């Protein structure tokens, strides 16, 4: 890359070109305590060493603390107000229909991954689920595939084929820890064989939805991850690790889910069809959380906004209710893709529509979920010391590429 | 108790006299997930059965989510605005001194335990630490002793002597899980030998400050507790279990404590001695948390209140700042025993004064603490179904005697 410019610009931010391969890992649902507890239990010897020599910070993810808005924020370096993805779903009032935002046509900003590729860098992105691949890979002239559909990857679509052969593993089940392991294994093999300048690895939170930090199953997941991170480090990578969001139990002490069914409550108190509740966590993969998160948006329709807000504020389990303008201001959301109000549940409460519309039979263990402010704090970890980060700067998970490329020392 | 009135009144609330022995347990620092995870791990078979047949609810503790304000709220049935104990410390502006509130002279309301004893019931209270005994036992004509000083109990002072003989255990270390085990063991022996009508057992959070829910050490604690609860149940007790507060990790992912040193920040930004920060968690037992919790009060002294508030609101790690009036309104605090402002840290941040004034050498494991709104949700568990609890009622931990005496069925 000697003849190319020293920095790459994307969405108003400047990123230095990497001197060594840079690997940014987004560990889905990685509440910081998962790592703390894994280190405590002796399950993550590499992470322990990495953080003793490198950097450990916390950052704020974007609200709603869901997967898509945060992965897109990370790869664009900007919040949903700029890139437009503030959930999996929104309600298009003009067209009177609920719209899924899983496809790139809803993306309002290019990714920094595509900017680096356009500037001549070899860029690779591996996601666990295929739903993210099309968003993250939008416009990317490089390698981009999902573990879920690793066997379907073609050079034309994904910049690579024969992925199963490369990784030496079969296609994993979409509901398994193996799906994330495949992502790490692929990252290591890509670094060994293709030597990308910039790589983004994004896992799935199947394990985190089921297992609390420090439990044997959670520690096993982080031990697996630890082994692959050690390999990436041994291959000379600058590693940066963050999360799309945290994870909290959403149950009482007995393990019963604590669900506040908002549509049901609003229908009873204000009349049917007077409001419309949208749960932007809803997507085709809901078995492990029953489409229950701690964030909802509400369209007031035929009810006075103040009245809807007052009703919502009084419901036990509601932590805060903001108007569209307040939400746009506070959480940098795209105002045209949220309702008149946003509702955030408390740290032990998830928000549903109506009991009949949520299938909880898939919940074989006590519900753990995310979406609220209680899941906003995420790790920002680097296997290098950071230099020149302004004290008092509010760090975000979508600063991870800035920190890795502009502030992590290329050498220890 | 046939000739006595059917209800006992205390601080404006009415409590039915127990038909069977009622045991209320306050498990210090019992974040609900400790119980969920212990049940999941198979470590709490009695609790699993108890909650399948009885009742599992969550309630809000009082803020600050510290031990003394909450234990006192539980045994008085009223918030700090009535009983006056809103921390371990307050700053007496008139006398210009910091005052410890560990003794009963600061108590502004009698306990319901003393009211029951006065009405002829045999009442027993056992605390882990002696600091609580004098507050909880104030005015109580019954049995009241601490595990910490079990060997010092006399009939004159504690209504009982030869406690070690009764329990068959030595005096435990004040920093140990044994201190809490002694409380449970004493409860079982008291129920076997003295048959109190009403018993209050209050443990210490030594284990919860050190171990996350679901870890082997935490599960071992709850397995111990589970065994004693099963014995109390077998002896025919109506069991009600709650907590004084929850517990959160207060570290980054590497396990480093996240401390915001408020006095240091305010001194630097507003000038030395322009404000005074009080940490009401401070008490003589600070080894396991370094006197670091997520709540502080600030006296503005010579700085304009608006300016102090603005400075505090901008500090990373601060979740909310309220004026005295707002705090009295929102959290039912005693306005004369808090500062001009109260400050609440976010769920991963504790508030200190200055780095030099906190000894963190006792923190052998990643810091876990409490004090904020993030530790407000606590279990309310009963080995009986509850009847007649109004739907939508906001439950508090200090409703536990009301729920046990007025709403739990005497028989299954």
Contacts between the chains, C-beta under 8 A, distances in Angstrom:
chain1	res1	chain2	res2	distance
A	30	B	253	7.9
A	32	B	249	7.1
A	32	B	251	7.3
A	32	B	252	6.1
A	32	B	253	4.0
A	32	B	348	6.9
A	33	B	212	6.3
A	33	B	249	4.7
A	33	B	251	8.0
A	33	B	253	7.7
A	34	B	253	7.9
A	35	B	253	4.0
A	35	B	254	7.3
A	36	B	249	6.2
A	36	B	251	5.9
A	36	B	252	7.9
A	36	B	253	5.8
A	36	B	254	7.1
A	36	B	255	4.6
A	36	B	366	5.2
A	37	B	212	5.5
A	37	B	215	6.8
A	39	B	254	7.1
A	39	B	255	6.2
A	40	B	215	7.9
A	40	B	255	6.9
A	40	B	365	6.7
A	40	B	366	6.7
A	41	B	215	7.5
A	51	B	253	7.4
A	51	B	254	3.9
A	52	B	254	8.0
A	56	B	252	4.9
A	56	B	253	5.8
A	56	B	254	3.7
A	56	B	256	6.3
A	57	B	252	6.6
A	58	B	252	5.1
A	58	B	253	7.3
A	58	B	258	7.1
A	58	B	348	6.6
A	212	B	33	6.3
A	212	B	37	5.5
A	212	B	212	7.4
A	212	B	213	5.8
A	212	B	214	4.4
A	213	B	212	5.8
A	213	B	214	7.5
A	214	B	211	8.0
A	214	B	212	4.4
A	214	B	213	7.5
A	214	B	214	5.4
A	214	B	215	4.3
A	215	B	37	6.8
A	215	B	40	7.9
A	215	B	41	7.6
A	215	B	214	4.3
A	215	B	215	7.6
A	249	B	32	7.1
A	249	B	33	4.7
A	249	B	36	6.2
A	251	B	32	7.3
A	251	B	33	8.0
A	251	B	36	5.8
A	252	B	32	6.1
A	252	B	36	7.9
A	252	B	56	4.9
A	252	B	57	6.6
A	252	B	58	5.1
A	252	B	379	7.0
A	253	B	30	7.9
A	253	B	32	4.0
A	253	B	33	7.7
A	253	B	34	7.9
A	253	B	35	3.9
A	253	B	36	5.8
A	253	B	51	7.4
A	253	B	56	5.8
A	253	B	58	7.3
A	253	B	379	3.8
A	253	B	381	6.1
A	254	B	35	7.3
A	254	B	36	7.1
A	254	B	39	7.1
A	254	B	51	3.9
A	254	B	52	7.9
A	254	B	56	3.7
A	254	B	381	7.5
A	255	B	36	4.6
A	255	B	39	6.2
A	255	B	40	6.9
A	256	B	56	6.3
A	258	B	58	7.1
A	316	B	392	6.8
A	316	B	394	6.2
A	346	B	377	7.2
A	347	B	347	7.2
A	347	B	374	6.4
A	347	B	377	7.2
A	348	B	32	6.9
A	348	B	58	6.6
A	348	B	377	5.3
A	365	B	40	6.6
A	366	B	36	5.2
A	366	B	40	6.7
A	374	B	347	6.4
A	374	B	374	7.1
A	377	B	346	7.2
A	377	B	347	7.2
A	377	B	348	5.3
A	379	B	252	7.0
A	379	B	253	3.8
A	381	B	253	6.1
A	381	B	254	7.5
A	392	B	316	6.8
A	394	B	316	6.3
